[in-house]
Amino acid sequence: MRNRQLLARIDRHLDRADARWASIDEEIRLTREEIRLSREQRDRHAEMADRHAEMAARQGDSPSAA
């Protein structure tokens, strides 16, 4: 009887540990998603800045800018 109680207790501990690991895995997944989105946003901003720089350079080269 004592062994069954111990096994049941161990099972409960393992279930709680599994739940904690699942929570940690979800946090890692969300963090990776946030990093991916941040990188995409950074890349979009860099592309936009490049386009603005190109447009400014073209306007500076055009005779109508003078």
PyMOL commands that place a pseudoatom at each C-alpha (Angstrom):
pseudoatom trace, name=CA, resn=MET, resi=1, chain=A, elem=C, hetatm=0, pos=[0.000, 0.000, 0.000]
pseudoatom trace, name=CA, resn=ARG, resi=2, chain=A, elem=C, hetatm=0, pos=[2.787, 2.389, 0.882]
pseudoatom trace, name=CA, resn=ASN, resi=3, chain=A, elem=C, hetatm=0, pos=[4.440, 1.794, -2.491]
pseudoatom trace, name=CA, resn=ARG, resi=4, chain=A, elem=C, hetatm=0, pos=[1.242, 2.698, -4.316]
pseudoatom trace, name=CA, resn=GLN, resi=5, chain=A, elem=C, hetatm=0, pos=[0.983, 5.941, -2.375]
pseudoatom trace, name=CA, resn=LEU, resi=6, chain=A, elem=C, hetatm=0, pos=[4.572, 6.776, -3.210]
pseudoatom trace, name=CA, resn=LEU, resi=7, chain=A, elem=C, hetatm=0, pos=[4.018, 5.976, -6.879]
pseudoatom trace, name=CA, resn=ALA, resi=8, chain=A, elem=C, hetatm=0, pos=[0.900, 8.142, -6.940]
pseudoatom trace, name=CA, resn=ARG, resi=9, chain=A, elem=C, hetatm=0, pos=[2.829, 10.983, -5.316]
pseudoatom trace, name=CA, resn=ILE, resi=10, chain=A, elem=C, hetatm=0, pos=[5.668, 10.593, -7.821]
pseudoatom trace, name=CA, resn=ASP, resi=11, chain=A, elem=C, hetatm=0, pos=[3.149, 10.609, -10.677]
pseudoatom trace, name=CA, resn=ARG, resi=12, chain=A, elem=C, hetatm=0, pos=[1.655, 13.872, -9.395]
pseudoatom trace, name=CA, resn=HIS, resi=13, chain=A, elem=C, hetatm=0, pos=[5.116, 15.430, -9.165]
pseudoatom trace, name=CA, resn=LEU, resi=14, chain=A, elem=C, hetatm=0, pos=[5.915, 14.283, -12.689]
pseudoatom trace, name=CA, resn=ASP, resi=15, chain=A, elem=C, hetatm=0, pos=[2.623, 15.679, -13.966]
pseudoatom trace, name=CA, resn=ARG, resi=16, chain=A, elem=C, hetatm=0, pos=[3.406, 19.053, -12.392]
pseudoatom trace, name=CA, resn=ALA, resi=17, chain=A, elem=C, hetatm=0, pos=[6.922, 18.964, -13.829]
pseudoatom trace, name=CA, resn=ASP, resi=18, chain=A, elem=C, hetatm=0, pos=[5.514, 18.170, -17.275]
pseudoatom trace, name=CA, resn=ALA, resi=19, chain=A, elem=C, hetatm=0, pos=[3.121, 21.106, -16.971]
pseudoatom trace, name=CA, resn=ARG, resi=20, chain=A, elem=C, hetatm=0, pos=[5.988, 23.425, -15.991]
pseudoatom trace, name=CA, resn=TRP, resi=21, chain=A, elem=C, hetatm=0, pos=[8.073, 22.255, -18.951]
pseudoatom trace, name=CA, resn=ALA, resi=22, chain=A, elem=C, hetatm=0, pos=[5.119, 22.769, -21.277]
pseudoatom trace, name=CA, resn=SER, resi=23, chain=A, elem=C, hetatm=0, pos=[4.783, 26.301, -19.929]
pseudoatom trace, name=CA, resn=ILE, resi=24, chain=A, elem=C, hetatm=0, pos=[8.503, 26.933, -20.420]
pseudoatom trace, name=CA, resn=ASP, resi=25, chain=A, elem=C, hetatm=0, pos=[8.323, 25.534, -23.962]
pseudoatom trace, name=CA, resn=GLU, resi=26, chain=A, elem=C, hetatm=0, pos=[5.433, 27.889, -24.730]
pseudoatom trace, name=CA, resn=GLU, resi=27, chain=A, elem=C, hetatm=0, pos=[7.402, 30.867, -23.367]
pseudoatom trace, name=CA, resn=ILE, resi=28, chain=A, elem=C, hetatm=0, pos=[10.350, 29.903, -25.573]
pseudoatom trace, name=CA, resn=ARG, resi=29, chain=A, elem=C, hetatm=0, pos=[8.074, 29.603, -28.609]
pseudoatom trace, name=CA, resn=LEU, resi=30, chain=A, elem=C, hetatm=0, pos=[6.526, 33.011, -27.928]
pseudoatom trace, name=CA, resn=THR, resi=31, chain=A, elem=C, hetatm=0, pos=[9.940, 34.606, -27.409]
pseudoatom trace, name=CA, resn=ARG, resi=32, chain=A, elem=C, hetatm=0, pos=[11.195, 33.161, -30.692]
pseudoatom trace, name=CA, resn=GLU, resi=33, chain=A, elem=C, hetatm=0, pos=[8.089, 34.490, -32.438]
pseudoatom trace, name=CA, resn=GLU, resi=34, chain=A, elem=C, hetatm=0, pos=[8.665, 37.954, -30.937]
pseudoatom trace, name=CA, resn=ILE, resi=35, chain=A, elem=C, hetatm=0, pos=[12.293, 37.864, -32.100]
pseudoatom trace, name=CA, resn=ARG, resi=36, chain=A, elem=C, hetatm=0, pos=[11.218, 36.835, -35.609]
pseudoatom trace, name=CA, resn=LEU, resi=37, chain=A, elem=C, hetatm=0, pos=[8.661, 39.638, -35.776]
pseudoatom trace, name=CA, resn=SER, resi=38, chain=A, elem=C, hetatm=0, pos=[11.207, 42.163, -34.470]
pseudoatom trace, name=CA, resn=ARG, resi=39, chain=A, elem=C, hetatm=0, pos=[13.698, 41.100, -37.122]
pseudoatom trace, name=CA, resn=GLU, resi=40, chain=A, elem=C, hetatm=0, pos=[11.064, 41.405, -39.837]
pseudoatom trace, name=CA, resn=GLN, resi=41, chain=A, elem=C, hetatm=0, pos=[10.130, 44.871, -38.603]
pseudoatom trace, name=CA, resn=ARG, resi=42, chain=A, elem=C, hetatm=0, pos=[13.811, 45.884, -38.480]
pseudoatom trace, name=CA, resn=ASP, resi=43, chain=A, elem=C, hetatm=0, pos=[14.296, 44.639, -42.039]
pseudoatom trace, name=CA, resn=ARG, resi=44, chain=A, elem=C, hetatm=0, pos=[11.218, 46.535, -43.259]
pseudoatom trace, name=CA, resn=HIS, resi=45, chain=A, elem=C, hetatm=0, pos=[12.460, 49.727, -41.620]
pseudoatom trace, name=CA, resn=ALA, resi=46, chain=A, elem=C, hetatm=0, pos=[15.894, 49.275, -43.178]
pseudoatom trace, name=CA, resn=GLU, resi=47, chain=A, elem=C, hetatm=0, pos=[14.338, 48.768, -46.615]
pseudoatom trace, name=CA, resn=MET, resi=48, chain=A, elem=C, hetatm=0, pos=[12.199, 51.866, -46.153]
pseudoatom trace, name=CA, resn=ALA, resi=49, chain=A, elem=C, hetatm=0, pos=[15.229, 53.910, -45.084]
pseudoatom trace, name=CA, resn=ASP, resi=50, chain=A, elem=C, hetatm=0, pos=[17.141, 52.674, -48.145]
pseudoatom trace, name=CA, resn=ARG, resi=51, chain=A, elem=C, hetatm=0, pos=[14.260, 53.686, -50.418]
pseudoatom trace, name=CA, resn=HIS, resi=52, chain=A, elem=C, hetatm=0, pos=[14.091, 57.129, -48.835]
pseudoatom trace, name=CA, resn=ALA, resi=53, chain=A, elem=C, hetatm=0, pos=[17.835, 57.554, -49.254]
pseudoatom trace, name=CA, resn=GLU, resi=54, chain=A, elem=C, hetatm=0, pos=[17.603, 56.526, -52.915]
pseudoatom trace, name=CA, resn=MET, resi=55, chain=A, elem=C, hetatm=0, pos=[14.745, 58.966, -53.518]
pseudoatom trace, name=CA, resn=ALA, resi=56, chain=A, elem=C, hetatm=0, pos=[16.653, 61.761, -51.801]
pseudoatom trace, name=CA, resn=ALA, resi=57, chain=A, elem=C, hetatm=0, pos=[19.735, 60.988, -53.884]
pseudoatom trace, name=CA, resn=ARG, resi=58, chain=A, elem=C, hetatm=0, pos=[17.684, 61.062, -57.080]
pseudoatom trace, name=CA, resn=GLN, resi=59, chain=A, elem=C, hetatm=0, pos=[16.093, 64.367, -56.130]
pseudoatom trace, name=CA, resn=GLY, resi=60, chain=A, elem=C, hetatm=0, pos=[19.521, 65.771, -55.376]
pseudoatom trace, name=CA, resn=ASP, resi=61, chain=A, elem=C, hetatm=0, pos=[20.735, 64.693, -58.832]
pseudoatom trace, name=CA, resn=SER, resi=62, chain=A, elem=C, hetatm=0, pos=[17.764, 66.137, -60.717]
pseudoatom trace, name=CA, resn=PRO, resi=63, chain=A, elem=C, hetatm=0, pos=[18.029, 69.651, -62.194]
pseudoatom trace, name=CA, resn=SER, resi=64, chain=A, elem=C, hetatm=0, pos=[14.632, 70.594, -60.733]
pseudoatom trace, name=CA, resn=ALA, resi=65, chain=A, elem=C, hetatm=0, pos=[16.038, 70.234, -57.228]
pseudoatom trace, name=CA, resn=ALA, resi=66, chain=A, elem=C, hetatm=0, pos=[18.222, 73.308, -57.697]
for i in range(1, 66): cmd.bond("trace and resi %d" % i, "trace and resi %d" % (i + 1))
show_as sticks, trace
zoom trace
